[in-house]
Amino acid sequence: MEEEIGTNVNAPRGVIAIGASAGGVEALKQLVGGLPAGLPHAVLVALHMSSATPSVLAQILDRHGPLPVSQGVDGELLRAGHVYVATPDRHLLVRRRRIVVSRGPTEDGHRPAINALLRSAAVDFGSRAIGVLLSGVLDDGVLGLTAIRARGGVTVVQAPDDALFPDMPRNAIAAQIVDHQVAAAAAGQLFASLADRPGQEGETVFDPMMEAENDIAMGPRFSDVFDAETLGPPSGFTCPDCNGSLVSVGSTNYRCRVGHAWTPEALLRARDRETENALWVALRSLEEKAKLSRKHESIVSPGALQRRYAEIAEEAEHAVAVLRSRLSELLDDDGDAPDASIA
């Protein structure tokens, strides 16, 4: 493999790993439009997208900048000055300077996952990795940027006032892991200035946990190649994706026995969705209960039975009103951004 890398005349000097979510398509168009034509790095992009529809992100971005853009192909050698984008329902990763396209476990409910891409860039390129977070919600990508920072790489976020959805950049800034804040359209200038930054390979420290999580992302969808108990102690919580037990990874993050990974913010959001779904089921059942009671109230003879049906209907109708109000509050408070499936 090392010989193959050595004969790659377009071998990149480093890698720029970019994660984006809600509002990310617009930010990515601006970013690739400002990339320099002679960029000596390979660029990899993970955008949260629907797994149910084909993505046209590569075609969109290819029209907006000087560098060629394509979907990453498993086993493909990385080339300098080329942009690779993730495929729907597949992680985009890198190992030994080659693209890895994986159906490994979801992270924060996503595949492709931003943390998985950034982590693999940190493991493979060390101090020659640049991690970038663009527009998006929640705290996706913070763990990935932390991995890049730990390996001596450079961390960049879209300036919050330049992002349509600034949560991802803001959460990274709050975690104190950001080296640069930049408008999406000006990121290319920053990358050009960082291109000659010397690698600092001797300053990185091997992290077995980072390596283990990287292997999980590159493994099968339902992995049995690792022992979850080696990642941390039982958390007492369950995985929203498979209902398996979650172990604590580090002080705050979680993985289940088949590898699904969760940050606290993503896990809370998943619980909110479960609560909302349960409320909708309860609402439907109560509406049917009220309707059934009213029907039989109208067809039985006046008396105790009719009064009982009326009381049941009134109780159910009151509960329906309360649940509708609560659901309206949940929907009003929902921070979910528009789906990125347009890509």
C-alpha positions in Angstrom: 0.0 0.0 0.0 2.8 2.4 0.8 4.2 1.9 -2.7 0.8 2.7 -4.2 0.7 5.9 -2.2 4.2 6.8 -3.2 3.5 6.5 -6.9 0.3 8.7 -6.7 1.6 11.8 -8.4 -1.5 13.6 -7.2 -1.1 12.5 -3.6 -2.5 15.2 -1.3 -0.3 17.0 1.2 -3.2 16.9 3.7 -7.0 16.6 4.0 -9.8 19.1 4.6 -12.7 17.3 6.2 -15.9 19.3 6.1 -19.2 18.6 8.0 -22.5 20.4 7.4 -26.2 19.9 8.2 -29.1 22.2 7.9 -28.3 25.2 5.7 -25.2 23.4 4.6 -25.8 23.3 0.9 -25.7 27.0 0.6 -22.6 27.2 2.8 -20.9 24.5 0.8 -21.6 26.3 -2.5 -20.0 29.4 -1.2 -17.0 27.5 0.3 -16.2 25.5 -2.9 -16.6 28.6 -5.0 -13.7 30.1 -3.1 -11.3 27.2 -3.1 -8.0 27.9 -4.9 -7.4 25.9 -8.1 -4.0 24.7 -6.9 -5.1 23.4 -3.5 -2.6 20.7 -2.4 -5.2 19.0 -0.1 -8.0 16.6 -0.8 -11.4 17.8 0.4 -14.0 15.5 1.9 -17.6 16.5 2.6 -20.2 14.9 4.8 -23.6 16.5 4.6 -26.5 15.2 6.7 -29.0 14.0 4.0 -32.0 11.7 3.5 -31.1 8.1 3.0 -34.2 7.5 0.9 -33.4 9.7 -2.1 -30.3 10.0 -4.4 -28.0 12.9 -3.8 -27.2 15.5 -6.4 -24.8 17.4 -4.1 -21.7 16.5 -6.2 -23.3 18.0 -9.3 -24.4 21.1 -7.5 -21.0 21.8 -6.0 -19.2 20.9 -9.3 -20.9 23.9 -10.9 -19.8 26.3 -8.2 -16.1 26.1 -8.0 -12.8 25.5 -9.8 -12.1 22.0 -8.3 -13.7 18.8 -9.6 -16.3 17.3 -7.4 -17.5 13.7 -7.2 -19.1 11.2 -4.9 -16.4 9.2 -3.0 -15.9 5.7 -4.3 -14.7 3.0 -1.9 -11.0 2.2 -2.4 -10.3 5.3 -4.5 -6.9 7.0 -3.9 -7.2 10.5 -2.6 -6.1 13.2 -5.0 -5.0 16.7 -4.2 -7.3 19.4 -5.5 -10.4 17.1 -5.6 -13.6 17.4 -3.6 -15.3 14.1 -2.5 -18.8 14.1 -1.2 -20.6 11.4 0.9 -23.2 9.0 -0.6 -26.6 8.8 1.1 -26.8 6.2 3.8 -23.0 5.7 3.7 -20.2 7.1 5.9 -17.5 8.8 4.0 -14.1 8.0 5.6 -10.5 7.8 4.8 -7.8 5.1 5.6 -4.2 5.0 4.3 -5.0 7.8 1.9 -7.9 6.0 0.3 -11.6 6.6 0.4 -13.7 4.2 2.6 -17.4 4.1 1.9 -19.0 2.3 4.9 -22.4 1.3 6.2 -21.1 1.3 9.7 -23.4 2.2 12.6 -25.1 5.6 12.6 -23.8 8.3 14.8 -26.3 10.7 16.3 -28.9 9.0 14.0 -27.0 10.0 10.8 -25.1 8.1 8.1 -23.1 9.8 6.7 -22.0 11.2 10.0 -19.9 14.3 10.5 -18.0 13.0 13.6 -17.1 9.7 11.7 -15.5 11.6 8.8 -13.6 14.1 11.0 -12.4 11.3 13.3 -11.1 9.2 10.4 -9.3 12.3 9.0 -7.6 12.8 12.4 -6.5 9.2 12.6 -5.2 9.0 9.0 -3.6 12.4 8.5 -2.8 13.6 12.1 -1.5 17.1 12.1 -2.1 17.4 8.3 -5.8 17.3 8.8 -8.1 20.4 8.8 -11.5 19.9 10.2 -14.4 22.2 9.3 -17.9 22.7 10.6 -20.5 24.6 8.7 -24.1 25.5 9.2 -26.2 23.0 11.2 -28.1 22.3 14.4 -27.2 20.6 17.7 -23.6 19.5 18.5 -22.8 17.3 15.6 -19.1 17.5 14.7 -17.8 18.7 18.0 -16.3 15.2 18.8 -14.8 15.1 15.4 -13.1 18.5 15.7 -11.9 17.4 19.2 -10.2 14.4 17.6 -8.5 16.5 14.9 -7.3 19.0 17.6 -6.0 16.1 19.7 -3.9 14.8 16.7 -2.4 18.3 16.1 -4.6 19.3 13.2 -6.4 22.6 12.6 -10.0 23.2 13.4 -12.2 25.7 11.6 -15.9 26.7 11.9 -18.1 28.9 9.8 -18.6 32.2 11.6 -21.9 31.9 13.4 -23.2 35.1 12.0 -22.5 33.8 8.5 -24.4 30.5 9.1 -28.1 29.9 8.4 -28.2 27.6 11.4 -25.3 28.5 13.8 -25.7 25.8 16.4 -22.9 23.5 15.2 -20.3 26.2 15.0 -21.4 27.8 18.3 -21.2 24.4 20.1 -17.7 23.9 18.8 -16.7 27.4 19.9 -18.2 26.8 23.3 -16.2 23.6 23.6 -13.0 25.7 23.1 -11.7 23.5 20.3 -11.8 26.1 17.4 -8.7 27.6 15.9 -10.4 29.7 13.2 -13.8 31.3 12.5 -14.4 32.3 8.9 -17.2 33.1 6.5 -17.9 30.2 4.1 -17.0 32.3 1.1 -13.6 33.2 2.6 -12.7 29.7 3.8 -10.6 29.0 0.6 -8.3 31.8 1.4 -7.7 30.4 4.9 -7.1 26.9 3.5 -4.5 28.3 1.1 -2.7 30.0 4.0 -2.7 26.8 5.9 -1.5 24.6 3.1 2.2 25.2 3.8 1.7 24.6 7.5 4.3 22.0 8.5 3.1 18.7 9.9 3.9 18.0 13.6 3.8 14.3 13.5 5.9 13.9 16.6 3.5 15.8 18.8 0.5 13.5 18.4 -0.4 10.9 21.0 -2.0 7.5 20.1 -5.5 7.3 21.5 -6.9 3.7 21.5 -10.4 4.9 22.1 -10.3 7.1 19.0 -8.9 4.2 17.0 -11.6 1.9 18.3 -14.4 4.2 17.3 -12.8 4.8 13.9 -12.8 1.0 13.4 -16.4 0.8 14.4 -17.4 3.4 11.8 -15.6 1.4 9.1 -17.1 -1.9 10.2 -20.4 -3.5 9.2 -23.8 -1.9 9.9 -24.5 -4.2 12.8 -21.0 -4.7 14.2 -19.9 -7.7 16.3 -16.2 -6.9 15.9 -15.9 -5.0 19.2 -16.9 -5.4 22.8 -19.0 -2.5 23.9 -18.0 -3.0 27.5 -14.4 -2.1 26.6 -15.6 1.4 25.6 -16.9 2.3 29.0 -19.3 1.4 31.8 -23.1 0.9 31.4 -24.9 4.2 31.3 -28.4 3.0 32.3 -29.8 4.4 29.1 -31.0 2.7 25.9 -30.3 3.3 22.3 -33.1 5.1 20.3 -32.1 3.2 17.2 -32.1 -0.4 18.4 -33.2 -0.2 22.1 -30.0 -1.8 23.1 -28.0 -0.8 26.2 -25.8 2.2 25.9 -22.3 2.4 27.5 -20.7 5.7 28.5 -17.8 6.6 26.2 -15.7 9.2 28.0 -17.6 11.5 30.4 -20.7 12.3 28.3 -21.1 10.3 25.1 -22.6 6.9 24.4 -22.5 3.8 22.2 -24.7 0.7 22.1 -23.6 -2.9 21.6 -24.0 -2.7 17.8 -22.1 0.6 17.6 -24.8 3.4 17.3 -23.2 6.5 18.8 -24.9 9.4 20.5 -23.9 12.8 22.0 -26.1 14.1 24.8 -27.8 16.7 22.6 -28.6 14.1 19.9 -29.9 11.6 22.5 -32.1 14.3 24.1 -33.5 15.1 20.6 -34.2 11.5 19.9 -36.1 11.2 23.2 -38.1 14.3 22.2 -39.1 12.5 19.0 -40.1 9.4 21.0 -42.2 11.5 23.3 -43.9 13.3 20.4 -44.7 10.0 18.7 -46.1 8.6 21.9 -48.3 11.7 22.4 -49.6 11.3 18.8 -50.5 7.7 19.5 -52.3 8.7 22.7 -54.1 11.5 21.0 -55.4 9.2 18.3 -56.6 6.7 20.9 -58.3 9.4 22.9 -60.1 10.8 19.9 -61.4 7.4 19.0 -62.5 6.9 22.6 -64.4 10.2 22.6 -66.0 9.5 19.3 -67.0 5.9 20.3 -68.5 7.2 23.6 -70.5 10.0 21.8 -71.8 7.5 19.3 -73.2 5.2 22.0 -74.4 8.1 24.1 -76.6 9.0 21.2 -78.1 5.6 20.7 -78.8 4.3 24.2 -81.8 5.2 26.2 -81.6 8.1 28.7 -80.4 7.0 32.1 -77.3 5.9 33.9 -75.6 4.2 30.9 -76.1 7.3 28.7 -74.6 9.5 31.5 -71.6 7.2 31.8 -71.0 7.4 28.0 -71.2 11.2 28.3 -68.8 11.4 31.2 -66.3 9.2 29.3 -66.6 11.3 26.2 -66.1 14.6 28.2 -63.0 13.2 30.0 -61.5 12.0 26.7 -62.3 15.3 24.9 -60.6 17.2 27.7 -57.5 15.0 27.5 -57.5 15.5 23.7 -57.4 19.3 24.2 -54.6 19.1 26.7 -52.5 16.8 24.4 -53.1 19.0 21.4 -51.9 22.0 23.3 -48.7 20.1 24.4 -48.0 18.9 20.9 -48.4 22.4 19.6 -45.8 23.5 22.2 -43.4 20.7 21.1 -43.7 21.6 17.5 -43.2 25.3 18.2 -40.1 24.6 20.2 -38.7 22.0 17.8 -35.3 23.1 16.6 -35.2 20.6 13.8 -34.0 22.3 10.6 -35.3 21.7 7.1 -34.1 18.3 5.8 -30.9 18.5 3.8 -32.3 15.9 1.3 -32.4 18.5 -1.4 -28.8 17.6 -1.8 
